[in-house]
């Protein structure tokens, strides 16, 4: 289906907007199932608010045409401010004029302007910085979805069906691993892999209540590790095919490719899963 002028083809929105609108339009115009499209949109909004959407679908990218020191730079822009922030962290990897700057909007205090909440997706993945899902719902998804569903449901009903209701009540907020403020005075304790209760012995694996389930928990974690390894292998092979060779290491670091962010996230999940298995100690035969 060929679209013109909609958010499905514009690059200043995150990929989630284009994918969601394409699917909804296909269900409405091709399959003639508008209520299936409505349920799909509500399910995607629920996944967004519960942090089940991959970060590669939330990356916004804009071309850097000016710096923060330019005379014509009056209104602060998110990608310009982020480029300056990245330059202070590491001048060698910071974007230059003419480059596209990818960023995501992170959670912050209420009333914080968007240009202060823009952050590098790699930094977000490495430090588990929470995403501002409310921003994506209100500023990225709301208006495009309402333009599609208002002619079908009516103005007031479309707003109440999409942006309110049971699918918006359950929300998940991640905790950042970058310690600051009062977190500097806290001590991290190990928890039971089974019931997540705090362990008296900080080096243990499970609590006394979950001790009989130890072998089953170990097998469950091994299955999780195997699934992550399979997913990483599939992404790695896909990048090798894009490079044109299945016998060379992947050297691609394209920030415009969603597969790149998926590889980074799965690799981080693999490291975390490996640390969980190391808590069980070496296998005893």
C-alpha positions, -999 to 999 in steps of 0.1 A, spaced: 0 0 0 15 33 -12 10 63 12 19 99 6 22 127 32 13 105 62 35 97 92 41 63 76 67 79 52 81 108 73 114 103 90 109 127 119 87 102 137 98 70 155 94 37 135 66 26 159 44 53 144 49 42 108 46 5 116 14 10 137 -3 32 111 6 9 82 -9 -21 100 -41 -1 110 -45 13 74 -41 -22 60 -67 -37 83 -92 -8 76 -87 -4 38 -76 -39 26 -91 -63 52 -122 -41 58 -119 -48 96 -118 -14 114 -125 -28 148 -96 -52 145 -74 -22 137 -88 -5 168 -79 -35 190 -45 -37 175 -38 0 182 -50 -4 218 -28 -34 222 2 -15 209 -5 14 233 -7 -11 262 27 -26 252 42 9 250 30 19 285 42 -14 299 77 -11 283 73 -41 261 82 -21 229 118 -26 217 139 6 219 147 3 182 111 12 175 113 44 197 143 60 181 138 94 165 164 108 142 169 143 128 197 159 107 221 181 126 222 214 105 235 237 132 253 237 166 243 252 199 267 281 193 253 291 160 238 326 157 206 314 141 201 289 169 173 305 190 148 278 199 164 248 217 161 216 197 164 181 212 189 167 187 211 198 189 212 197 227 219 160 226 248 164 201 264 190 225 259 166 255 275 138 235 304 160 225 311 167 262 311 130 270 332 119 241 342 143 213 354 115 191 321 97 188 299 128 188 278 136 156 291 163 132 272 187 111 252 169 84 249 137 104 215 124 116 213 123 154 192 94 168 177 99 202 150 87 225 130 107 251 137 95 287 116 99 318 122 130 339 106 153 363 72 167 354 74 199 333 109 192 320 111 204 283 116 177 256 150 190 245 164 182 280 149 147 279 166 136 247 192 109 252 215 87 232 198 52 227 231 34 234 235 53 267 199 44 276 205 7 269 238 6 288 224 23 319 188 11 319 174 46 317 136 46 317 117 58 286 91 85 288 62 64 274 37 91 281 56 115 257 55 89 229 18 83 234 8 120 235 33 135 210 39 106 186 9 83 185 -21 102 196 -26 127 166 -19 102 138 -42 76 153 -70 101 159 -68 113 123 -75 77 112 -101 66 136 -121 99 141 -140 95 107 -149 59 118 -158 63 155 -164 101 159 -143 127 176 -151 120 212 -154 82 210 -121 79 192 -103 98 219 -119 79 247 -114 45 230 -77 50 221 -63 72 248 -84 61 278 -97 28 291 -84 -4 306 -55 -7 282 -39 25 296 -43 17 333 -15 -9 336 20 8 334 55 -4 340 84 19 350 120 7 348 146 17 373 178 33 361 212 16 369 229 50 369 230 58 406 225 94 417 210 114 445 198 92 474 207 61 455 244 68 464 236 59 500 219 26 492 234 -9 492 225 -35 465 214 -69 479 210 -102 461 175 -116 458 162 -151 454 159 -162 418 126 -179 425 105 -157 448 127 -125 445 129 -121 483 161 -105 498 187 -131 508 203 -131 542 235 -145 525 244 -120 498 262 -148 478 233 -172 477 211 -182 448 177 -191 464 160 -188 497 154 -218 519 117 -219 508 128 -222 471 157 -247 477 137 -277 466 130 -260 433 167 -252 426 172 -277 397 140 -264 379 151 -228 383 185 -236 369 169 -253 338 146 -223 334 175 -199 334 194 -221 309 164 -221 285 163 -183 288 200 -181 280 196 -204 250 167 -183 236 188 -151 239 218 -168 222 195 -179 193 181 -144 189 216 -128 189 227 -154 164 198 -145 141 205 -108 143 242 -114 138 235 -134 107 212 -108 93 239 -81 97 264 -104 80 241 -108 50 236 -71 49 275 -67 48 276 -93 20 297 -120 38 288 -147 63 325 -153 72 335 -119 86 327 -102 119 300 -75 118 316 -41 118 284 -21 111 276 6 137 248 24 118 227 43 142 198 45 117 194 7 116 170 -8 141 189 -41 140 219 -24 155 200 -14 187 185 -49 189 219 -64 188 232 -41 216 202 -49 237 203 -87 233 241 -86 240 234 -67 272 206 -92 282 231 -121 275 256 -106 299 230 -102 326 217 -137 320 253 -151 322 258 -134 356 226 -150 369 239 -185 359 272 -178 375 254 -174 408 246 -212 406 284 -220 406 301 -247 385 279 -277 377 284 -307 399 281 -341 381 
